[in-house]
Structures are given as C-alpha cells and as structure tokens.
Amino acid sequence: MDNQQGTAIITYGRGWQSLAATRSLGQRGIRVITGDEIALTPASFSKYSKADFRYPSPTHEPEKFLDRLEEVILKHKPEDPSTPYVLMPIHKETYLIAEHRERFEPHITIPVSTIEAILKVHNKGTLAAFAQELDLPIPKTILPKNREDLETQLQDLNFPVFIKLRESAAGVGIKRVKTPEELLETFDEFVSHFKLASADYPIVQEGVPGEDYCVTTLFDQGKLIACMTYHNLRQFPAEAGAGVIRETVDVPAMEKTAAEILGPLNWHGVAELDFRWTGNEEEAPQLIEVNPRFWGGLNQAIASGWDYPWLLYCLARDGKVEPPEGGRYDVRTETPLLGLLATLQEISSNDNRLEELKGAFKGAKHEFREGSKRAGLKKVFKGLRNFVDIKGRVSEAKKQFEIHHKNSYDVLSTDDPMAALGALYPLAIFFKHGKINMELLTSEGGPKASEEDPDQDSSQTE
C-alpha cells in the first residue's frame, strides 16, 4: 500500500471538479482513490483513479457513510506513517466529514475548515446575517420566520426578487419571481415540496444588476494563500443556473471581500464565493453566497494556473504552501452539453422576430381599418420578410457560437479520454425520464429517489 509520493482519497466522483482533482494529483504521481454513491462516475473512469469505491448517501444514511469511509481509509492506510495520506472531500459530504473529523484524523490528514466555520457561511441565511454583521456588501435580504412574516415585509422589497433554499447549488432551489403573489406562491411550493421546517424556510433576496463572478480561494488557518476569480459568460438555465462557460478575470475588490469574510473565521482549505457585479469599479460587487468546499468550475482555476487540488495536497502534506505564480487570464473553459444548451437558449431569447411579426400584423390591421390598404400590405410583407430572414438568423447563430472557440472542456482530454464515459449516467437519466437533471449535469447533486436503481447496493465493496 505504500507510495512515497502519497495517496489521496477523493469523494463525490461524479463531479467534473472531482475529475479535475483526480487528474491534477494523478499527473503528479499521487495515488488517487475515488468514491461516490453511484458507479460509472467521471473520476472512476479516469486513468488516474487507481481504485474506486461506493458509499451510502451522506445525506440519508450519514452513519453508514461514515462507517464505510472509515473502512476505506483503514484499508488504504500506508504502513509507513511518513507517507503522505490525504482525504480530499469535494462536495457536501465535506460538512459531515468536518463534523466527525476526530474519527478519521488519527489515520489521515483532512485539510478542511472546522464545522463551526463552515456552518457560519454555507447556509444562505446565516451567511446573510454574518455579512450584515461585518458590514459587507450583499443584496437586500429577508429571512422570513413564516408566511405571515413574509407578507408583512413584501412592501419593503423591490421586485423582481430571488427566493432561495438556504442550502442549494447550481440553480436548484432558486427561483426568480416578479410579483408579490408569485413570491408567496413559490414560498408555499418550496416549503411543501422540500418539506422544510421553520428553521429552514427559504430566504428572499432582491435581484441586483450585473453578471456572475466566482472568487476561488485557499486559506491556511485564516491566511489567504491563493485567490483567483472567474466570470460566468453563460449560465444554464440563464436566469438562475450554474456557470457553464467561464473566463478568468482580475477583480481585487471581490478578493478583498473574500479575505474579510473568511479570514476572521480562521478558514483552512478551499472555498468559493459568488458575487454579482456590473463591471463598474465605482460600484461594490455584491456577495451572493459562499461554497465552503470545491466548486463546479474548478477546471477554470486549474487551467489558468491556480491548481487548487495540488496546492491543498501540499498544504496537507507539508503544513504550508507557497502562493502560485504566473496565472493566466486568456483561458476559457466550458461544461460539456450545458455550454451548448446555454448558447441555444441565448439564441432563442435574443430572437424577437416573432414579436416583431405580431407587431407588423397589428399595424397592418390598423392600416386596413383606418388607413391605406397598400400601407397595410407593406407592413405584412415587411414583417414576413424579417421573420423568415434565414441569412440574418444564421449570422446571429454564428456570432453566438463564437464563444465556444478554443474553449477547454471540463471532461474531454486526449490524455485521459475514458473519463468522458462518466457523462453516460446523467444521459441515461435523461433518456429514462425525458428531462434534464441539472444537479447531475452540473455536478452539484445526486439523483432523485425515483431515478436511483433500487437494485443497486450503495454500500457495494470495491
């Protein structure tokens, strides 16, 4: 079992970010072991995954998950205690592992922050309260105790607003609403559908102008070691979805806020912060949420020179790490399939020819009744000509598709081609149920109960 280069155990193998971490460490000679609730994950197909295992759901069966993880850790523990051995949780299981770290730390190094610090920022409600306490820039937010409390505060809101589950990701459990009536209706739907207790009621946050930015960080006991920011050029779904096409940018104001909110918590390990910003340097970027773990756009950071999995591994191995040098700002990455869907959605939303045709017919109708029939016919023919403007539509589509030029894809790699087979599982779910599971495709969640195979044993051994 010994490997002087060291061994890393990576959880949540279905995630594109997990694949990125597996490749990052494996390419440096680290022995990588990957795990997940399901089989056929991108990370397990990677040539850099030297072993993989299944575990029960950390959400629904936390004790069984902890038992299984301990079993795997003991099985692969190096005989030589000087050999580096690191547990690198990727997704929401990070919180459970942090809470029970004393169970694993005698055997393996866990470079994540304390559960107390995590709880301070991972919940959108507690984060909003903490940011207000620190006087940091966030959109106006209300935390309703119940429906009646929400009704009394409606008059203070500027619509449209976003209603959000306190714990959600990738646009799941987030909805943009335009009226007070729609807000109350959605509040009731969320409470019923997600079976929310009063302490978990959704928050309501005013929409702010601008676009989405993500600040990625690595801390060493409260000291900011590495920080890079990327801009989501496209999201899917467009209004409240995950970033699927990204570019690296330099925005010091956001990085300053990241240090101000996580530094006082003595943060240790990685975290990612979401902002909305207009691009106007005179306006403060607005903090939206904090992900106290790895993030879906990890490949953007790695491709740009901020190799967080390797930096985190070095921090765990050596107790310290130097900041990276020579980051690039000419890199653009894309999530497979969803980047294409985002572009198609953009083309559809920008094509207002149908509304123009309706306007032409309305104008023609007025001309026929009140004015010149000849003028009316001219309006009709002009509207039809614009509507069937094939050349114009092709030109617009080509323009929109330019964003895909020279992108680096999160999964596809000539060095590690088999990992692309990990996309088969979400595609199988799509063909089975006829709808896209955003949580699976964005690597931010698991299958719903109806999508799981009841004959699968989630505790299956290696």
CORLIN-V902946 format. One record per backbone hydrogen bond with DSSP energy under -1.0 kcal/mol. CO is the residue of the C=O (numbers start at 1). NH is the residue of the N-H. E is the energy in kcal/mol with one decimal. If there is no record, write none. Layout:
co	nh	e
CO	NH	E
CO	NH	E
This chain:
co	nh	e
3	6	-2.4
6	31	-2.4
7	86	-2.5
8	33	-2.6
9	88	-3.2
10	35	-2.1
12	15	-1.8
13	43	-2.1
15	19	-1.9
16	20	-2.2
17	21	-2.1
18	22	-2.5
19	23	-2.6
20	24	-2.3
21	25	-2.3
22	26	-2.5
23	27	-2.3
25	28	-1.2
25	30	-2.1
26	29	-1.7
31	8	-2.7
32	50	-2.4
33	10	-3.1
34	53	-1.9
35	13	-2.3
36	55	-1.6
41	45	-1.5
46	49	-1.4
51	34	-2.3
53	36	-1.5
57	61	-2.6
61	65	-2.4
62	66	-2.5
63	67	-2.4
64	68	-2.5
65	69	-2.6
66	70	-2.3
67	71	-2.1
68	72	-2.1
69	73	-2.6
70	74	-2.4
71	75	-1.9
72	76	-1.9
80	83	-2.0
84	7	-2.0
85	109	-2.5
86	9	-2.5
91	94	-2.0
92	95	-1.3
93	97	-2.4
94	98	-2.5
95	99	-2.0
96	100	-1.4
98	101	-1.0
100	103	-1.7
101	104	-1.3
101	105	-2.6
104	107	-2.5
104	108	-1.6
109	87	-2.9
110	112	-1.9
114	118	-2.2
115	119	-2.6
118	121	-1.3
118	122	-2.6
123	127	-2.8
124	128	-1.8
125	129	-1.9
126	130	-2.4
127	131	-3.0
128	132	-2.2
129	133	-1.9
130	134	-1.8
131	136	-2.6
137	287	-3.1
140	206	-2.6
142	204	-2.2
146	150	-1.9
147	151	-2.3
148	152	-1.8
153	156	-1.4
154	157	-1.9
160	207	-1.6
161	177	-2.9
162	205	-3.0
163	175	-2.2
164	203	-2.2
166	124	-2.8
169	172	-2.2
173	165	-2.6
175	163	-2.6
177	161	-2.1
179	183	-2.1
180	184	-2.4
181	185	-2.1
182	186	-2.4
183	187	-2.6
184	188	-2.2
185	189	-2.1
186	190	-2.9
187	191	-2.4
188	192	-2.3
189	193	-3.4
190	194	-2.4
191	196	-1.7
197	200	-1.9
198	201	-1.3
203	164	-2.5
204	142	-2.7
205	162	-3.4
211	277	-2.0
212	232	-2.2
213	275	-2.8
214	230	-2.5
215	273	-2.7
216	228	-2.0
217	271	-1.4
218	225	-3.0
218	226	-1.6
219	269	-2.6
220	223	-1.6
223	220	-2.7
226	218	-2.0
228	216	-3.5
229	249	-2.7
230	214	-3.0
231	247	-1.7
234	244	-2.6
234	245	-1.3
236	242	-1.3
237	241	-1.6
242	236	-2.0
244	335	-2.6
245	233	-2.3
245	234	-1.5
246	333	-1.1
247	231	-3.5
251	255	-1.4
252	256	-2.2
253	257	-1.7
254	258	-2.2
255	259	-1.8
256	260	-2.0
257	261	-2.0
258	262	-2.1
259	263	-1.9
262	267	-1.6
263	266	-2.3
267	222	-3.5
269	219	-2.7
271	217	-2.5
272	291	-3.8
273	215	-3.1
274	288	-3.3
274	289	-1.1
275	213	-2.3
276	286	-3.0
277	211	-2.8
280	283	-2.1
286	276	-2.1
289	274	-2.9
291	272	-2.4
291	293	-2.0
295	298	-1.3
297	300	-1.3
298	302	-2.2
299	303	-2.7
300	304	-1.1
301	306	-2.7
302	305	-1.5
304	328	-3.2
306	308	-1.8
307	311	-2.5
308	312	-3.1
309	313	-2.3
310	314	-2.5
311	315	-2.3
312	316	-2.4
313	317	-2.6
314	318	-3.2
315	319	-1.7
331	248	-1.2
332	408	-2.7
333	246	-2.3
334	410	-2.3
335	339	-2.2
336	338	-3.1
337	341	-2.5
338	342	-2.4
339	343	-1.7
340	344	-2.4
341	345	-2.3
342	346	-2.2
343	347	-2.5
344	348	-2.2
345	349	-2.5
346	350	-1.9
347	351	-1.0
350	352	-1.2
352	356	-1.9
353	357	-2.5
354	358	-2.2
355	359	-2.2
356	360	-2.3
357	361	-2.3
358	362	-2.1
359	363	-2.5
360	364	-2.6
361	365	-2.3
362	366	-1.7
363	367	-2.2
364	368	-2.8
365	369	-1.5
366	370	-3.2
367	371	-2.0
372	376	-2.0
373	377	-2.5
374	378	-2.1
375	379	-1.9
376	380	-2.0
377	381	-2.6
378	382	-2.3
379	383	-2.4
380	384	-2.5
381	385	-2.4
382	386	-2.2
383	387	-2.1
384	388	-2.1
386	389	-1.2
388	390	-2.1
389	393	-2.2
390	394	-2.7
391	395	-2.3
392	396	-2.2
393	397	-2.5
394	398	-2.6
395	399	-1.9
396	400	-2.2
397	401	-2.3
400	403	-1.0
401	404	-1.7
402	405	-1.7
404	407	-1.6
408	334	-1.9
417	420	-1.6
418	421	-2.0
419	422	-2.1
420	423	-1.8
421	424	-2.0
423	427	-1.5
424	428	-2.6
425	429	-2.1
426	430	-1.9
427	431	-2.5
428	432	-2.1
429	433	-2.5
430	434	-2.7
437	441	-2.3
438	442	-2.2
439	444	-2.3
440	443	-1.1
448	451	-2.1
449	452	-1.1
453	456	-2.2
457	460	-1.9
